[in-house]
Amino acid sequence: MSADLDPELEEAARKALKAFESRGWRLALAESCTGGLAAAALTAVPGSSRVVEAGVVSYSNAAKTQLLGVDPALIAAHGAVSEPVAVAMAEGIRARMGVEAAVSITGIAGPGGSEFKPEGRVCFGLARAEAPTRAWTVDFGALGRGEVRRRAALEALGALEAAARG
């Protein structure tokens, strides 16, 4: 175990990497509110370079547009924390990197939020070759910034593992 990595994150990363490696697949990540935490968990595991192609932290709306190709009109219509933007982020990184699967994470880790987009709301996108892109939202609640980020990274790693297994 890496001394600086949460054991639960490391285990989730190992499972995702094993599933991808067994299929000969590569992956990419587009992270916002997690700031690269999911990619850090994956790359903390020795041998991860056989599976991980890229991780992009697209924190600002401009970065989502410039690095991932998210249409600014989509952000204007739905907000950065939305399933349509999560889909566009996942599809953008997958297309740019040419990988079999990609996950995106965009949310409000806190503190803060609004009546419509509360603290702890995180939207995810999962883009796979030969499968429709999937989006979902998890309301983790006002657990504190660090815990929301950790749980969002766990959710994304679990989604990657499931994508490679099924």
C-alpha positions in Angstrom: 0.0 0.0 0.0 1.2 3.5 -0.8 1.8 5.4 2.5 0.0 8.5 1.2 -3.1 7.0 -0.3 -6.4 6.1 1.4 -6.6 2.3 1.5 -10.1 2.3 0.2 -9.1 4.4 -2.8 -6.1 2.2 -3.4 -8.2 -1.0 -3.4 -10.8 0.6 -5.8 -7.9 1.7 -8.1 -6.4 -1.8 -8.1 -9.7 -3.4 -9.0 -10.3 -1.0 -11.9 -6.8 -1.5 -13.2 -7.0 -5.3 -13.0 -10.3 -5.2 -14.9 -8.9 -3.0 -17.6 -5.7 -5.0 -17.9 -7.6 -8.3 -18.2 -9.4 -6.8 -21.3 -6.4 -5.1 -22.7 -8.1 -1.8 -22.4 -6.8 1.7 -21.6 -8.6 4.5 -19.8 -8.7 8.2 -19.3 -10.3 10.5 -16.8 -11.7 14.1 -16.8 -11.9 15.4 -13.3 -13.1 18.7 -11.9 -14.2 18.8 -8.3 -11.9 15.9 -7.4 -8.8 17.7 -8.7 -7.2 14.5 -10.0 -7.8 12.4 -6.9 -9.1 9.4 -9.0 -6.1 9.6 -11.4 -3.7 9.9 -8.4 -5.2 6.7 -6.9 -4.8 4.9 -10.2 -1.2 6.0 -10.8 -0.2 5.3 -7.2 -0.4 1.6 -8.2 2.7 0.2 -9.7 2.2 -0.9 -13.3 -0.7 1.5 -13.9 1.0 2.9 -17.0 -0.2 -0.3 -18.8 -3.8 1.0 -18.4 -3.9 4.7 -17.7 -3.5 6.9 -20.8 -4.4 10.3 -19.3 -6.0 12.3 -16.6 -7.1 15.9 -17.1 -8.1 18.3 -14.3 -10.6 20.6 -16.0 -11.5 22.8 -13.1 -12.7 25.9 -14.9 -15.4 26.1 -17.6 -12.7 27.4 -20.0 -10.6 24.3 -19.3 -13.6 22.0 -20.0 -14.1 23.8 -23.3 -10.4 24.0 -24.4 -9.1 20.7 -23.1 -12.2 18.4 -23.5 -14.2 20.1 -26.2 -17.3 20.8 -24.1 -19.6 23.2 -25.9 -19.8 26.5 -23.9 -23.5 26.7 -24.8 -24.0 23.4 -23.0 -22.3 24.8 -19.9 -24.4 28.0 -20.2 -27.6 26.0 -20.5 -27.1 23.4 -17.8 -24.2 24.6 -15.7 -20.9 22.9 -15.2 -22.3 20.6 -12.6 -24.8 18.7 -14.7 -25.2 15.3 -16.4 -25.0 16.8 -19.9 -21.6 18.4 -19.1 -20.4 15.2 -17.5 -21.3 13.3 -20.7 -19.5 15.8 -22.8 -16.4 15.7 -20.6 -16.3 11.9 -20.7 -16.8 11.7 -24.4 -14.3 14.5 -25.0 -11.5 12.9 -23.1 -12.2 9.4 -24.6 -12.2 10.8 -28.2 -9.0 12.8 -27.6 -7.1 9.9 -26.0 -8.5 7.1 -28.2 -9.2 4.9 -25.2 -11.8 2.2 -24.6 -13.4 4.0 -21.6 -13.3 7.3 -19.9 -14.9 8.7 -16.8 -15.7 12.2 -15.8 -16.4 13.9 -12.5 -17.9 17.4 -12.0 -19.5 18.6 -8.8 -19.7 20.8 -5.8 -17.4 19.5 -3.1 -18.1 22.5 -0.9 -18.4 24.5 1.1 -21.3 26.2 -0.6 -23.8 25.2 -3.2 -27.3 26.4 -3.9 -30.9 25.4 -3.5 -30.7 23.8 -7.0 -27.2 22.4 -6.8 -26.4 21.6 -3.2 -23.0 21.0 -1.6 -22.1 17.4 -2.2 -23.8 17.0 -5.6 -21.5 15.3 -8.1 -22.3 14.3 -11.7 -20.5 11.5 -13.5 -20.1 10.5 -17.1 -18.9 7.2 -18.4 -18.0 6.9 -22.1 -17.2 3.5 -23.6 -16.4 2.2 -27.0 -19.5 0.5 -28.6 -21.8 1.5 -25.8 -24.0 4.6 -25.1 -22.5 7.1 -22.7 -24.0 6.9 -19.3 -24.5 9.8 -16.8 -25.6 9.8 -13.2 -25.7 12.1 -10.2 -24.9 11.3 -6.6 -25.9 13.6 -3.8 -23.2 12.8 -1.2 -24.5 15.6 1.1 -22.5 18.2 3.0 -19.9 15.9 4.3 -17.0 18.3 3.9 -14.8 19.0 0.9 -12.3 16.2 1.5 -15.0 13.5 2.0 -17.0 14.5 -1.0 -13.9 14.4 -3.1 -12.9 11.0 -1.7 -16.4 9.5 -2.3 -16.6 10.9 -5.8 -13.3 9.4 -6.7 -14.4 6.0 -5.3 -17.6 6.2 -7.3 -15.7 6.9 -10.5 -13.2 4.1 -9.9 -16.1 1.7 -9.2 -17.7 2.8 -12.5 -14.5 2.2 -14.4 -14.2 -1.3 -12.9 -17.8 -2.1 -13.8 -17.3 -0.8 -17.3 -14.4 -3.1 -18.0 -16.2 -6.1 -16.4 -19.4 -5.7 -18.2 
